[in-house]
Structures are given as structure tokens and as C-alpha cells.
């Protein structure tokens, strides 16, 4: 009986392995965690329209009916200035391609026939660069000598 008892004990010793630690029970499965998502990127602005190749077409400058003192005819001087006024318009359109329309100028001509001042009196083509250039061009011109000071209203139309 002694032999049977020892084999039983041996079997128990083999069935129980004291070296292996007990295994912890598995945790229940969890729901997936939400993942932070970056907001969509804002829409990109449309690219700027391409610049035209070369300078803009010269366009046209029309001089309307000039209002001034009776007996004073500034039209020959203004006709002579058309190429310079057209250059001013073409140069201004390099910076403002859509520039066109009416512009009224108030021109002061002194007793010597020289232009003393030029002011923009309004209109859709009232661009500061265009006004400055036109003023410089008008100041280079020689008008007839008026009796005293002549104040002219010069209506211009710029066409593309």
C-alpha cells in the first residue's frame, strides 16, 4: 500500500506546477475610443488671374466740350496733349487694368498761359496715379494767354 500512496502523491505534485503564476482573468472588451479628427482645411482662394502678356492696349482718350471763359480757346493746346494723356492712361492701366470711364478735370491757367493747378473733379476714372500724370502733362503745355486767370472744366472719357 505504500507504493500506491507514493505514486498518488507524485501525480499530485506533477499536476500542480508551482513555477507558473496564476493567470489573471481577461478584461471585457471595451468600445473603441473616439479619435480626434482635425477640421477640414478651409477652401483655398482662387488663384489670381494671370497678368496679360505685355502692356495693355493703348485705349483711347476723348476730350469733351471744355467749359471756360468766353473768348478763351484751350482746344488746340488740349489736342496737342492727347498723346501725353493717352500715355498717362496706358501707364495707369498697368496698375489698374480695369480703369476706364469719365473723368472731369478743373484746370487753372494763369495770365501767362501756364497751368498753375489741376484737380480731379470726379468721375469713375478718378485714379490718383492717372490724375497726377495728367496734371504733370497739362503743366507742360502752353495755353493761350487768358484775360486774368482761366478756370477750365475739361471732361475726359477713357476707353479701353
SVG drawing of the C-alpha trace seen along z (x, -y; Angstrom):
<svg xmlns="http://www.w3.org/2000/svg" viewBox="-19 -140 28 142">
<polyline fill="none" stroke="black" stroke-width="0.4" points="0.0,0.0 2.9,-2.1 3.7,-2.1 0.2,-3.2 0.3,-6.1 3.6,-7.4 2.5,-7.3 -0.6,-9.2 1.5,-11.9 3.8,-12.0 0.8,-12.5 -0.4,-15.4 3.0,-17.0 3.2,-16.8 -0.4,-18.1 0.3,-21.2 3.2,-23.3 4.2,-25.8 6.5,-27.7 3.8,-29.0 2.0,-32.0 -1.8,-32.0 -3.3,-33.8 -5.4,-36.9 -8.8,-36.9 -9.1,-38.8 -10.8,-42.2 -14.1,-42.5 -13.7,-44.2 -14.1,-47.9 -15.9,-50.1 -13.5,-51.9 -12.4,-55.3 -13.2,-58.3 -10.2,-59.6 -9.7,-63.3 -10.1,-64.4 -8.8,-67.8 -11.4,-70.0 -11.3,-70.2 -8.9,-72.7 -10.6,-75.9 -11.1,-76.2 -8.2,-77.7 -8.7,-81.1 -9.0,-81.1 -5.6,-81.9 -5.2,-85.4 -5.9,-85.9 -2.8,-85.8 -1.3,-89.1 -1.7,-90.0 1.3,-89.4 2.9,-92.8 1.4,-96.3 -2.4,-96.8 -3.7,-98.1 -3.4,-101.9 -7.1,-102.6 -8.4,-106.0 -8.8,-109.4 -11.7,-111.6 -11.9,-115.3 -15.4,-116.6 -16.8,-120.1 -14.4,-122.3 -16.1,-124.9 -14.1,-128.1 -14.3,-131.9 -15.7,-133.3 -13.1,-134.1 -10.6,-131.7 -10.0,-128.6 -8.0,-125.9 -8.8,-123.2 -5.6,-123.5 -3.5,-123.0 -5.6,-120.1 -5.5,-118.4 -1.7,-118.6 -1.8,-116.9 -3.7,-113.9 -0.6,-111.7 0.6,-112.5 -2.8,-111.9 -3.1,-108.6 0.4,-107.6 -0.8,-108.5 -3.9,-106.3 -1.9,-103.4 0.6,-103.6 -2.2,-103.8 -3.8,-100.7 -0.6,-98.7 -1.6,-99.1 -5.4,-99.3 -6.3,-97.2 -10.0,-97.9 -9.6,-101.7 -11.9,-103.4 -14.8,-105.9 -15.3,-109.6 -13.0,-112.0 -13.6,-115.7 -10.6,-118.0 -10.6,-121.5 -7.6,-123.3 -6.4,-126.7 -4.5,-128.7 -2.7,-131.8 -2.3,-135.1 0.9,-133.8 -0.9,-130.8 0.7,-128.3 -1.2,-125.8 -1.0,-126.6 -3.1,-123.7 -5.1,-120.7 -7.7,-119.0 -9.8,-115.9 -13.5,-117.0 -14.8,-113.4 -15.8,-110.5 -15.3,-106.8 -11.7,-107.1 -10.5,-109.1 -7.3,-107.2 -4.6,-109.1 -1.8,-107.9 -3.8,-108.9 -4.6,-112.3 -1.0,-113.0 0.3,-112.1 -2.4,-114.2 -1.6,-117.2 2.1,-116.9 1.3,-116.7 -1.1,-119.7 1.6,-121.7 4.0,-121.2 1.5,-122.7 1.3,-126.3 -2.2,-127.7 -3.3,-131.0 -3.0,-133.9 -6.3,-134.4 -7.5,-137.8 -6.6,-137.1 -7.0,-133.5 -9.0,-131.0 -10.7,-128.1 -11.5,-125.3 -13.6,-122.2 -12.2,-119.6 -14.3,-116.4 -12.4,-113.3 -13.5,-109.8 -11.0,-106.9 -11.9,-103.8 -10.1,-100.5"/>
</svg>
